[in-house]
């Protein structure tokens, strides 16, 4: 699902997992749009190429977890579990 479709559909979710590189809106842009809407749903971002600017902007948007590719299913499940606790 693209970020734009996610925003349009506005699904009721408890945690959002985004990739930094997505069609249309990137992961940071989606998180920013959610923040503007007043969303407090935790966001986990996955990326292969995080740099200091991406990490700084993610922190500003309240993204506490950036997972680096390649990652294991277990790492992703653990991150989601921890965000939901």
N, CA, C and O atoms as a GROMACS GRO file, in nm:
protein
  340
    1UNK      N    1   0.084  -0.116   0.000
    1UNK     CA    2   0.000   0.000   0.000
    1UNK      C    3   0.090   0.124   0.000
    1UNK      O    4   0.187   0.129   0.075
    2UNK      N    5   0.059   0.219  -0.081
    2UNK     CA    6   0.137   0.343  -0.085
    2UNK      C    7   0.098   0.433   0.032
    2UNK      O    8  -0.007   0.416   0.093
    3UNK      N    9   0.185   0.528   0.064
    3UNK     CA   10   0.158   0.622   0.171
    3UNK      C   11   0.032   0.703   0.145
    3UNK      O   12  -0.046   0.727   0.237
    4UNK      N   13   0.013   0.746   0.021
    4UNK     CA   14  -0.105   0.826  -0.014
    4UNK      C   15  -0.233   0.746   0.006
    4UNK      O   16  -0.332   0.799   0.056
    5UNK      N   17  -0.233   0.620  -0.034
    5UNK     CA   18  -0.351   0.536  -0.015
    5UNK      C   19  -0.376   0.513   0.133
    5UNK      O   20  -0.490   0.515   0.179
    6UNK      N   21  -0.268   0.492   0.209
    6UNK     CA   22  -0.282   0.473   0.353
    6UNK      C   23  -0.350   0.595   0.416
    6UNK      O   24  -0.442   0.581   0.495
    7UNK      N   25  -0.303   0.714   0.379
    7UNK     CA   26  -0.361   0.836   0.434
    7UNK      C   27  -0.507   0.853   0.392
    7UNK      O   28  -0.591   0.897   0.472
    8UNK      N   29  -0.537   0.817   0.268
    8UNK     CA   30  -0.675   0.830   0.217
    8UNK      C   31  -0.769   0.733   0.288
    8UNK      O   32  -0.880   0.770   0.327
    9UNK      N   33  -0.723   0.608   0.304
    9UNK     CA   34  -0.806   0.505   0.366
    9UNK      C   35  -0.816   0.522   0.517
    9UNK      O   36  -0.915   0.482   0.578
   10UNK      N   37  -0.712   0.583   0.578
   10UNK     CA   38  -0.709   0.610   0.721
   10UNK      C   39  -0.746   0.487   0.804
   10UNK      O   40  -0.840   0.493   0.884
   11UNK      N   41  -0.674   0.376   0.786
   11UNK     CA   42  -0.709   0.254   0.860
   11UNK      C   43  -0.681   0.269   1.010
   11UNK      O   44  -0.593   0.345   1.051
   12UNK      N   45  -0.754   0.196   1.089
   12UNK     CA   46  -0.735   0.194   1.234
   12UNK      C   47  -0.628   0.090   1.265
   12UNK      O   48  -0.654  -0.030   1.261
   13UNK      N   49  -0.508   0.136   1.297
   13UNK     CA   50  -0.396   0.047   1.322
   13UNK      C   51  -0.330   0.084   1.454
   13UNK      O   52  -0.349   0.195   1.505
   14UNK      N   53  -0.253  -0.009   1.509
   14UNK     CA   54  -0.183   0.014   1.636
   14UNK      C   55  -0.036   0.043   1.617
   14UNK      O   56   0.029   0.094   1.708
   15UNK      N   57   0.019   0.012   1.501
   15UNK     CA   58   0.160   0.035   1.470
   15UNK      C   59   0.174   0.039   1.318
   15UNK      O   60   0.107  -0.034   1.246
   16UNK      N   61   0.263   0.126   1.272
   16UNK     CA   62   0.283   0.141   1.128
   16UNK      C   63   0.429   0.109   1.096
   16UNK      O   64   0.520   0.162   1.160
   17UNK      N   65   0.451   0.023   0.998
   17UNK     CA   66   0.585  -0.009   0.950
   17UNK      C   67   0.596   0.048   0.810
   17UNK      O   68   0.519   0.012   0.721
   18UNK      N   69   0.693   0.136   0.790
   18UNK     CA   70   0.712   0.200   0.660
   18UNK      C   71   0.855   0.180   0.614
   18UNK      O   72   0.946   0.159   0.694
   19UNK      N   73   0.873   0.186   0.484
   19UNK     CA   74   1.008   0.188   0.428
   19UNK      C   75   1.041   0.333   0.400
   19UNK      O   76   0.952   0.413   0.370
   20UNK      N   77   1.167   0.368   0.411
   20UNK     CA   78   1.204   0.505   0.378
   20UNK      C   79   1.172   0.534   0.231
   20UNK      O   80   1.116   0.639   0.199
   21UNK      N   81   1.208   0.440   0.143
   21UNK     CA   82   1.184   0.458  -0.001
   21UNK      C   83   1.053   0.388  -0.038
   21UNK      O   84   1.046   0.266  -0.041
   22UNK      N   85   0.950   0.468  -0.065
   22UNK     CA   86   0.821   0.416  -0.108
   22UNK      C   87   0.773   0.501  -0.225
   22UNK      O   88   0.816   0.616  -0.238
   23UNK      N   89   0.687   0.447  -0.308
   23UNK     CA   90   0.635   0.528  -0.419
   23UNK      C   91   0.551   0.643  -0.365
   23UNK      O   92   0.477   0.627  -0.268
   24UNK      N   93   0.563   0.758  -0.428
   24UNK     CA   94   0.488   0.875  -0.385
   24UNK      C   95   0.551   0.937  -0.262
   24UNK      O   96   0.655   1.003  -0.271
   25UNK      N   97   0.490   0.915  -0.147
   25UNK     CA   98   0.544   0.966  -0.021
   25UNK      C   99   0.651   0.872   0.032
   25UNK      O  100   0.633   0.750   0.031
   26UNK      N  101   0.764   0.927   0.079
   26UNK     CA  102   0.861   0.839   0.145
   26UNK      C  103   0.817   0.820   0.290
   26UNK      O  104   0.720   0.883   0.334
   27UNK      N  105   0.886   0.736   0.363
   27UNK     CA  106   0.848   0.706   0.500
   27UNK      C  107   0.843   0.828   0.590
   27UNK      O  108   0.755   0.838   0.675
   28UNK      N  109   0.936   0.920   0.573
   28UNK     CA  110   0.937   1.042   0.654
   28UNK      C  111   0.820   1.132   0.619
   28UNK      O  112   0.759   1.193   0.708
   29UNK      N  113   0.788   1.142   0.493
   29UNK     CA  114   0.674   1.224   0.450
   29UNK      C  115   0.543   1.168   0.505
   29UNK      O  116   0.455   1.243   0.546
   30UNK      N  117   0.530   1.036   0.504
   30UNK     CA  118   0.410   0.974   0.559
   30UNK      C  119   0.401   1.001   0.709
   30UNK      O  120   0.295   1.037   0.759
   31UNK      N  121   0.513   0.984   0.780
   31UNK     CA  122   0.513   1.010   0.924
   31UNK      C  123   0.479   1.156   0.953
   31UNK      O  124   0.408   1.186   1.048
   32UNK      N  125   0.529   1.246   0.871
   32UNK     CA  126   0.500   1.389   0.888
   32UNK      C  127   0.351   1.416   0.868
   32UNK      O  128   0.290   1.490   0.946
   33UNK      N  129   0.292   1.356   0.766
   33UNK     CA  130   0.148   1.374   0.740
   33UNK      C  131   0.066   1.319   0.856
   33UNK      O  132  -0.036   1.377   0.893
   34UNK      N  133   0.108   1.208   0.913
   34UNK     CA  134   0.037   1.152   1.027
   34UNK      C  135   0.048   1.243   1.148
   34UNK      O  136  -0.050   1.261   1.222
   35UNK      N  137   0.165   1.302   1.169
   35UNK     CA  138   0.185   1.394   1.280
   35UNK      C  139   0.093   1.515   1.266
   35UNK      O  140   0.032   1.559   1.363
   36UNK      N  141   0.084   1.570   1.145
   36UNK     CA  142  -0.003   1.684   1.118
   36UNK      C  143  -0.148   1.649   1.152
   36UNK      O  144  -0.224   1.733   1.200
   37UNK      N  145  -0.185   1.525   1.128
   37UNK     CA  146  -0.323   1.479   1.157
   37UNK      C  147  -0.344   1.451   1.306
   37UNK      O  148  -0.455   1.421   1.348
   38UNK      N  149  -0.237   1.460   1.384
   38UNK     CA  150  -0.249   1.434   1.527
   38UNK      C  151  -0.239   1.289   1.566
   38UNK      O  152  -0.282   1.250   1.674
   39UNK      N  153  -0.183   1.206   1.479
   39UNK     CA  154  -0.170   1.064   1.506
   39UNK      C  155  -0.057   1.038   1.605
   39UNK      O  156   0.051   1.096   1.595
   40UNK      N  157  -0.084   0.949   1.699
   40UNK     CA  158   0.018   0.907   1.795
   40UNK      C  159   0.052   0.760   1.778
   40UNK      O  160   0.110   0.699   1.868
   41UNK      N  161   0.016   0.703   1.664
   41UNK     CA  162   0.047   0.563   1.635
   41UNK      C  163   0.198   0.550   1.616
   41UNK      O  164   0.256   0.627   1.539
   42UNK      N  165   0.262   0.453   1.683
   42UNK     CA  166   0.406   0.437   1.665
   42UNK      C  167   0.440   0.398   1.521
   42UNK      O  168   0.370   0.320   1.458
   43UNK      N  169   0.550   0.455   1.473
   43UNK     CA  170   0.598   0.427   1.337
   43UNK      C  171   0.736   0.364   1.347
   43UNK      O  172   0.823   0.416   1.417
   44UNK      N  173   0.755   0.255   1.277
   44UNK     CA  174   0.885   0.190   1.263
   44UNK      C  175   0.927   0.209   1.118
   44UNK      O  176   0.850   0.179   1.027
   45UNK      N  177   1.047   0.260   1.097
   45UNK     CA  178   1.094   0.282   0.960
   45UNK      C  179   1.204   0.182   0.926
   45UNK      O  180   1.294   0.156   1.006
   46UNK      N  181   1.194   0.127   0.807
   46UNK     CA  182   1.294   0.034   0.754
   46UNK      C  183   1.367   0.105   0.642
   46UNK      O  184   1.306   0.173   0.560
   47UNK      N  185   1.499   0.090   0.640
   47UNK     CA  186   1.577   0.152   0.533
   47UNK      C  187   1.708   0.078   0.512
   47UNK      O  188   1.761   0.012   0.602
   48UNK      N  189   1.758   0.089   0.392
   48UNK     CA  190   1.890   0.034   0.360
   48UNK      C  191   1.997   0.142   0.370
   48UNK      O  192   2.116   0.112   0.383
   49UNK      N  193   1.955   0.267   0.364
   49UNK     CA  194   2.054   0.376   0.356
   49UNK      C  195   2.018   0.494   0.445
   49UNK      O  196   1.996   0.604   0.395
   50UNK      N  197   2.013   0.472   0.574
   50UNK     CA  198   1.985   0.585   0.665
   50UNK      C  199   2.112   0.666   0.684
   50UNK      O  200   2.220   0.611   0.707
   51UNK      N  201   2.098   0.797   0.674
   51UNK     CA  202   2.210   0.885   0.704
   51UNK      C  203   2.170   0.973   0.822
   51UNK      O  204   2.058   0.961   0.872
   52UNK      N  205   2.259   1.059   0.866
   52UNK     CA  206   2.233   1.143   0.983
   52UNK      C  207   2.110   1.231   0.964
   52UNK      O  208   2.034   1.249   1.059
   53UNK      N  209   2.089   1.285   0.845
   53UNK     CA  210   1.973   1.370   0.819
   53UNK      C  211   1.843   1.290   0.833
   53UNK      O  212   1.747   1.338   0.894
   54UNK      N  213   1.840   1.170   0.778
   54UNK     CA  214   1.721   1.086   0.787
   54UNK      C  215   1.695   1.050   0.934
   54UNK      O  216   1.581   1.056   0.979
   55UNK      N  217   1.798   1.014   1.006
   55UNK     CA  218   1.782   0.977   1.147
   55UNK      C  219   1.735   1.096   1.230
   55UNK      O  220   1.649   1.081   1.318
   56UNK      N  221   1.789   1.214   1.204
   56UNK     CA  222   1.749   1.335   1.277
   56UNK      C  223   1.602   1.368   1.249
   56UNK      O  224   1.525   1.395   1.342
   57UNK      N  225   1.565   1.365   1.123
   57UNK     CA  226   1.426   1.397   1.086
   57UNK      C  227   1.330   1.292   1.144
   57UNK      O  228   1.221   1.326   1.190
   58UNK      N  229   1.370   1.166   1.141
   58UNK     CA  230   1.286   1.060   1.198
   58UNK      C  231   1.264   1.087   1.347
   58UNK      O  232   1.152   1.074   1.396
   59UNK      N  233   1.368   1.122   1.418
   59UNK     CA  234   1.356   1.152   1.562
   59UNK      C  235   1.264   1.270   1.585
   59UNK      O  236   1.183   1.269   1.678
   60UNK      N  237   1.275   1.372   1.502
   60UNK     CA  238   1.187   1.490   1.514
   60UNK      C  239   1.040   1.452   1.497
   60UNK      O  240   0.951   1.514   1.556
   61UNK      N  241   1.015   1.351   1.415
   61UNK     CA  242   0.878   1.306   1.388
   61UNK      C  243   0.830   1.200   1.488
   61UNK      O  244   0.718   1.149   1.476
   62UNK      N  245   0.914   1.167   1.584
   62UNK     CA  246   0.875   1.070   1.686
   62UNK      C  247   0.900   0.925   1.648
   62UNK      O  248   0.855   0.834   1.717
   63UNK      N  249   0.973   0.904   1.539
   63UNK     CA  250   1.006   0.766   1.500
   63UNK      C  251   1.123   0.722   1.588
   63UNK      O  252   1.234   0.776   1.580
   64UNK      N  253   1.097   0.623   1.673
   64UNK     CA  254   1.198   0.578   1.768
   64UNK      C  255   1.281   0.462   1.716
   64UNK      O  256   1.390   0.436   1.767
   65UNK      N  257   1.230   0.395   1.615
   65UNK     CA  258   1.300   0.277   1.563
   65UNK      C  259   1.323   0.288   1.414
   65UNK      O  260   1.231   0.306   1.335
   66UNK      N  261   1.449   0.277   1.378
   66UNK     CA  262   1.487   0.264   1.237
   66UNK      C  263   1.560   0.131   1.225
   66UNK      O  264   1.665   0.110   1.286
   67UNK      N  265   1.503   0.042   1.147
   67UNK     CA  266   1.564  -0.089   1.126
   67UNK      C  267   1.636  -0.088   0.992
   67UNK      O  268   1.584  -0.040   0.892
   68UNK      N  269   1.755  -0.140   0.992
   68UNK     CA  270   1.837  -0.141   0.871
   68UNK      C  271   1.821  -0.273   0.797
   68UNK      O  272   1.819  -0.381   0.856
   69UNK      N  273   1.810  -0.261   0.664
   69UNK     CA  274   1.806  -0.379   0.577
   69UNK      C  275   1.948  -0.429   0.558
   69UNK      O  276   2.042  -0.350   0.561
   70UNK      N  277   1.965  -0.555   0.539
   70UNK     CA  278   1.863  -0.660   0.553
   70UNK      C  279   1.832  -0.684   0.700
   70UNK      O  280   1.919  -0.668   0.786
   71UNK      N  281   1.711  -0.722   0.729
   71UNK     CA  282   1.671  -0.751   0.866
   71UNK      C  283   1.596  -0.882   0.870
   71UNK      O  284   1.538  -0.926   0.770
   72UNK      N  285   1.599  -0.942   0.986
   72UNK     CA  286   1.531  -1.071   1.000
   72UNK      C  287   1.385  -1.047   1.039
   72UNK      O  288   1.348  -0.941   1.089
   73UNK      N  289   1.305  -1.148   1.013
   73UNK     CA  290   1.165  -1.142   1.055
   73UNK      C  291   1.156  -1.123   1.206
   73UNK      O  292   1.071  -1.050   1.256
   74UNK      N  293   1.245  -1.190   1.277
   74UNK     CA  294   1.246  -1.182   1.423
   74UNK      C  295   1.272  -1.039   1.469
   74UNK      O  296   1.207  -0.990   1.561
   75UNK      N  297   1.368  -0.969   1.404
   75UNK     CA  298   1.398  -0.831   1.442
   75UNK      C  299   1.276  -0.741   1.421
   75UNK      O  300   1.248  -0.655   1.504
   76UNK      N  301   1.206  -0.761   1.311
   76UNK     CA  302   1.087  -0.682   1.284
   76UNK      C  303   0.977  -0.713   1.385
   76UNK      O  304   0.916  -0.621   1.439
   77UNK      N  305   0.952  -0.840   1.410
   77UNK     CA  306   0.849  -0.878   1.507
   77UNK      C  307   0.881  -0.826   1.647
   77UNK      O  308   0.791  -0.779   1.718
   78UNK      N  309   1.008  -0.833   1.686
   78UNK     CA  310   1.048  -0.781   1.817
   78UNK      C  311   1.026  -0.629   1.825
   78UNK      O  312   0.980  -0.579   1.928
   79UNK      N  313   1.058  -0.557   1.719
   79UNK     CA  314   1.040  -0.412   1.717
   79UNK      C  315   0.892  -0.377   1.729
   79UNK      O  316   0.855  -0.288   1.806
   80UNK      N  317   0.806  -0.446   1.655
   80UNK     CA  318   0.662  -0.420   1.663
   80UNK      C  319   0.612  -0.453   1.802
   80UNK      O  320   0.537  -0.374   1.860
   81UNK      N  321   0.651  -0.567   1.855
   81UNK     CA  322   0.608  -0.607   1.988
   81UNK      C  323   0.647  -0.501   2.092
   81UNK      O  324   0.566  -0.465   2.177
   82UNK      N  325   0.769  -0.454   2.085
   82UNK     CA  326   0.817  -0.354   2.181
   82UNK      C  327   0.742  -0.222   2.166
   82UNK      O  328   0.715  -0.156   2.266
   83UNK      N  329   0.709  -0.182   2.044
   83UNK     CA  330   0.633  -0.059   2.024
   83UNK      C  331   0.492  -0.068   2.079
   83UNK      O  332   0.433   0.032   2.120
   84UNK      N  333   0.437  -0.189   2.080
   84UNK     CA  334   0.299  -0.207   2.126
   84UNK      C  335   0.289  -0.225   2.278
   84UNK      O  336   0.180  -0.218   2.334
   85UNK      N  337   0.401  -0.247   2.343
   85UNK     CA  338   0.399  -0.265   2.490
   85UNK      C  339   0.376  -0.135   2.561
   85UNK      O  340   0.371  -0.132   2.684
   0.00000   0.00000   0.00000
